[in-house]
Amino acid sequence: MIDNLEQYMGKLGINARSAANSLRLASGKTRTDAILAMAAQVRKSAPEILSNNTKDMVAGAEKGLTPAMLDRLKLSEERIEGIAQGLEAVAALPDPIGAEDERWTRPNGLTIAKVRTPLGVIGMIYESRPNVTADAASLCIKSANACILRGGSEALHSNVAIHRAITRGLTAAGLPETCVQYVGTTSRDAVGHMLAGLDGNIDLIIPRGGKGLVGRVQQDARVPVLAHLEGRNHTYIHKDADPDMARDIIVNAKMRRTGICGSTETLLLDKAALIMLPMLAQALNAAGCELRGDTQACAAASDIGAASEADFMTEHLDAILNIKIVDGLDAALAHIDQYGSNHTDAIITENTDVAKEFLAKVDSAIVMHNASTQYADGGEFGFGAEIGIATGRLHARGPVGAQHLTSYKYQVLGTGQTRP
């Protein structure tokens, strides 16, 4: 039990700021060694982590969590090995700290270098997925940032077990265990303290979870926020799409994992390609997907229910796909502009000119050509892992990896110059 929450949270902030200074001065090798030690400890702690995850799964089922939520919560030996491999992938990335973005010399002889530096302390507030505990920790250590993690109550036992393994790895590498701290209370008031910034000790807040959580963070935070609110993603099948490719992509984009933010929620089908719809619908139905379409879609294929206006504004995160028939590229772009969330949108076509126009005109963090929207993931982008996906326009956009958790400073090198 925590007797004084304000005091407890304040101490977390103070510890994090001190740890951030230690990380800022630590070598890249030390930080890499720490992440590798974290991976080793996760593997070693697999029985403990699985035992604690079972407690969360039982409690989650009793609370009536949805199948999608339970899937995000569930750990297995394979998923724990995936967590360890994810840590090792981050460790193998180039060190972003101290990297020069650019260097130039002025006519007066001054040399100026733009050099990557850590942000400082990152507050992470997330739900359901225990793997986020390890992903966030590794990306923050790689980028020399301390972090304060606050997971959801539904994953408390799992998160605490993973955090214990992480801190053992940190200390084995000679770094303070306070480089990665976990908020040891499920009180919602703890989130409020983090959003207030812990007396200036949090430099950035990253929420990862449902619309309610992200909305609260964006509304109440007194420090900068890096986030996306929803993934209302679209896949547009153009009239020049290869039918077999279109079928395979849309089934994967919707059904591979329906509960992730990269899942396609709306299929936009070119009116000139309407002949494809029965084949597409059959494949999606066979995969267990419920289809909801507009009037033209319902008339063109059986087993398609009527879609409402609300459906096109909904991130289903379930085996439900909206279908809208559009009259060409401009209509598809207009629909995405009206109903999209600037997350991920894709086009399937063999017409490269149309594809280029789509990629240029869609104002989303990720735009794709002939690929499943399920690739909207930092690991798939080569970032090792991601701490989240951002859809704003400042600082970072799209999957946020270690290199995006940095700022920069200018190093100015002179030979005695004085300004006239």
FENRAWO-V83281 format. One record per run of one state. SS is the DSSP state (alpha for helix, beta for strand, coil for the rest). FROM is the first residue (numbers start at 1). LEN is the number of residues. If there is no record, write none. Layout:
# FENRAWO-V83281
<<SS/FROM/LEN> <SS/FROM/LEN>>
This chain:
# FENRAWO-V83281
<<coil/1/4> <alpha/5/21> <coil/26/2> <alpha/28/17> <coil/45/1> <alpha/46/18> <coil/64/3> <alpha/67/7> <coil/74/3> <alpha/77/15> <coil/92/8> <beta/100/6> <coil/106/5> <beta/111/8> <coil/119/2> <beta/121/6> <coil/127/4> <alpha/131/12> <coil/143/3> <beta/146/5> <coil/151/2> <alpha/153/20> <coil/173/4> <alpha/177/3> <beta/180/3> <coil/183/5> <alpha/188/9> <coil/197/7> <beta/204/5> <coil/209/2> <alpha/211/10> <coil/221/4> <beta/225/1> <coil/226/7> <beta/233/5> <coil/238/5> <alpha/243/13> <coil/256/8> <beta/264/7> <alpha/271/16> <coil/287/3> <beta/290/4> <coil/294/1> <alpha/295/6> <coil/301/4> <beta/305/2> <coil/307/4> <alpha/311/3> <coil/314/6> <beta/320/7> <coil/327/2> <alpha/329/11> <coil/340/4> <beta/344/5> <coil/349/3> <alpha/352/10> <coil/362/4> <beta/366/4> <coil/370/3> <alpha/373/3> <coil/376/13> <beta/389/2> <coil/391/7> <beta/398/2> <coil/400/2> <alpha/402/3> <coil/405/1> <beta/406/8> <coil/414/7>>
